[in-house]
Amino acid sequence: MKKWALVVLALYGLIIIIFTFPVTILSFLSLDPKNNINLKAFEELFTHWPYWVGFALFLAAQAALLDVHVDLTDRRPVSQRSIVPVVVFSSLLMALLVAGIVLAINETVSQGKNMKEWLALAALGASWVVWGCVFYVWSRKLAPQSFLERIRLSFFRGSILELLVAVPLHILARYRNYCCAGFGTFLGIAFGLAVMLCSFGPGVFFLFTERWKKLHPR
């Protein structure tokens, strides 16, 4: 089953890369042609190291979740060594959602001027610790399958909340004059979509393995 987990992981990474360009263009597309960013600026996004660091982070989180699912599917015992990466990366993704909301609200309040990015960094660090503790407690009290399902639901619900906050604030930023659209609200949308996609990966793999078992009972 490990090879199919790698297929799901590769598809997840491919979807993020494919969606990056159109989502970025739509987020910064302005009704006023004078405020639009040229296509070359969008293309340069793929040469910036922060983009690839973020890409690697989301890919690592998905890989950690799928690794535990492979152990459960193959009926191997789930060790603490497998759970630790899930707790670390999953809590970091939840922290990114919190930081994205702080960025969006901060940008809206400041109207793009004198933004306090340190607030988002502080929220990121604090929420990473809090969610790490929450996920660790869950890992000790719940069965591995229930633990992963709880994390997946947390991803999905958190990403929905993120988008409910970031998208309206991003639309509001379009009607202001400091930019064609807000960058802080854009990061909130990007984090929300990436985490939502991450929540689907283990579910897709689980459905596939269940179907595979029915077709190949031996």
C-alpha positions in Angstrom: 0.0 0.0 0.0 3.0 2.3 0.4 3.2 2.9 -3.4 -0.4 4.0 -3.5 0.3 6.4 -0.6 3.1 7.8 -2.7 0.7 8.3 -5.6 -1.7 10.2 -3.3 1.2 12.3 -2.0 2.4 13.1 -5.6 -1.2 14.1 -6.6 -1.5 16.3 -3.6 1.8 18.1 -4.5 0.8 18.4 -8.1 -2.6 19.9 -7.3 -0.9 22.6 -5.1 1.5 23.5 -7.9 -1.2 23.5 -10.6 -3.6 25.6 -8.5 -0.9 28.1 -7.5 -0.9 30.1 -10.7 -4.7 30.6 -11.3 -5.5 31.1 -7.6 -2.8 33.8 -7.4 -3.9 35.5 -10.5 -7.6 35.5 -9.4 -6.6 36.8 -6.0 -4.7 39.8 -7.3 -6.8 40.5 -10.4 -8.1 44.0 -10.2 -11.0 45.7 -12.0 -8.6 48.6 -12.7 -6.0 47.6 -15.2 -3.5 50.1 -13.8 -3.4 48.2 -10.5 -2.9 44.7 -12.0 0.4 42.9 -11.5 2.0 41.7 -14.8 2.2 38.0 -15.5 6.0 38.0 -15.1 5.5 38.8 -11.4 3.3 35.7 -11.1 5.8 33.5 -12.8 8.6 34.7 -10.5 6.6 33.2 -7.6 7.9 29.8 -8.5 11.5 31.0 -8.1 11.0 32.3 -4.5 12.3 30.0 -1.8 9.4 30.8 0.7 7.0 29.2 -1.8 9.0 26.0 -1.9 9.5 25.9 1.8 5.7 26.1 2.3 5.2 23.5 -0.4 7.7 21.1 1.4 5.9 21.8 4.7 2.5 20.8 3.4 3.9 17.8 1.6 5.6 16.6 4.8 2.4 16.9 6.8 0.5 14.9 4.2 3.3 12.3 4.1 3.2 11.9 7.9 -0.6 11.3 7.9 -0.4 8.8 5.0 2.5 6.9 6.7 0.3 6.1 9.7 -2.6 5.2 7.4 -0.3 2.7 5.6 0.6 1.1 8.9 -3.1 0.7 9.8 -3.9 -0.6 6.4 -1.2 -3.2 6.5 -2.2 -4.0 10.1 1.1 -3.1 11.6 1.3 -1.5 15.1 1.5 2.2 15.1 4.6 3.3 17.0 5.2 6.5 18.9 7.9 7.3 16.3 5.2 7.4 13.7 2.8 9.6 15.8 5.4 12.3 16.6 5.7 13.6 13.1 1.9 13.7 12.7 1.6 15.8 15.9 4.4 18.2 14.9 3.3 18.8 11.3 -0.4 18.7 11.9 -0.2 21.2 14.8 2.0 23.5 12.6 -0.7 23.5 9.8 -3.3 24.4 12.4 -1.0 27.2 13.6 -0.7 28.5 10.0 -4.5 28.8 9.8 -4.4 30.9 13.0 -1.6 33.0 11.7 -3.5 33.4 8.4 -6.5 34.8 10.2 -4.4 37.2 12.3 -2.7 38.4 9.1 -6.0 39.0 7.3 -7.6 40.8 10.3 -4.4 42.8 10.9 -4.2 44.0 7.3 -7.9 44.9 7.3 -7.6 47.0 10.4 -4.4 48.7 9.3 -5.6 49.1 5.7 -2.3 47.7 4.5 -0.3 50.4 6.4 2.0 49.7 9.3 1.1 46.0 9.5 2.3 44.3 12.6 3.6 41.0 11.2 5.0 40.1 14.6 1.5 39.5 15.7 1.1 36.7 13.1 4.5 35.2 14.1 3.5 35.3 17.8 0.1 33.7 17.0 1.9 31.1 14.9 4.3 30.1 17.7 1.7 30.1 20.5 -0.9 28.2 18.5 1.7 25.7 17.4 2.4 24.8 21.0 -1.3 24.7 22.0 -2.3 22.6 19.1 0.7 20.3 19.6 -0.4 19.7 23.2 -4.0 19.1 22.0 -3.0 16.6 19.3 -0.5 14.8 21.7 -3.3 14.3 24.2 -5.6 13.0 21.5 -2.8 10.5 20.4 -2.6 9.2 23.9 -6.4 8.8 24.5 -7.7 7.8 21.0 -7.1 4.8 18.8 -4.8 5.6 15.8 -7.7 5.6 13.3 -9.8 7.8 15.5 -6.9 10.1 16.1 -6.2 10.6 12.4 -9.9 11.1 11.7 -10.1 13.8 14.4 -7.1 15.6 12.9 -8.6 15.4 9.4 -11.8 16.9 10.7 -9.8 19.6 12.5 -8.1 20.5 9.2 -11.3 20.7 7.3 -13.2 22.7 9.9 -10.3 25.0 10.5 -9.8 25.6 6.7 -13.5 26.4 6.3 -13.3 29.0 9.1 -10.1 30.4 7.6 -11.8 30.9 4.2 -14.9 32.4 5.8 -12.7 35.1 7.4 -10.1 35.6 4.6 -12.3 35.6 1.5 -14.7 38.5 2.6 -11.7 40.5 3.9 -9.9 39.9 0.6 -12.9 41.2 -1.3 -13.0 44.2 1.0 -9.3 44.9 0.2 -10.1 45.2 -3.5 -12.2 48.3 -2.8 -9.3 50.0 -1.1 -6.5 52.0 -2.8 -3.4 50.6 -1.1 -3.0 47.7 -3.5 -4.9 45.7 -6.2 -5.7 43.2 -3.3 -4.5 42.4 0.2 -1.4 40.2 0.5 -2.2 39.2 4.1 -5.7 38.1 3.1 -4.2 36.3 0.2 -2.0 34.3 2.5 -5.0 33.4 4.6 -6.8 32.1 1.5 -3.7 30.1 0.4 -3.3 28.5 3.8 -7.0 27.6 4.0 -7.0 26.0 0.6 -3.8 24.0 1.1 -4.9 22.7 4.5 -8.3 21.8 3.1 -6.6 19.7 0.4 -4.4 18.1 3.0 -7.5 16.9 4.9 -8.8 15.1 1.8 -5.6 13.1 1.2 -5.9 10.5 4.0 -9.7 10.1 3.2 -9.0 9.4 -0.4 -6.3 6.8 0.5 -8.6 5.2 3.1 -11.5 4.9 0.5 -9.1 3.4 -2.0 -7.7 0.8 0.4 -11.2 -0.2 1.4 -12.1 -0.7 -2.2 -8.9 -2.6 -2.9 -9.6 -5.0 0.0 -13.0 -5.8 -1.4 -11.6 -6.5 -4.9 -8.6 -8.4 -3.6 -9.7 -10.2 -0.4 -6.6 -12.3 -0.3 
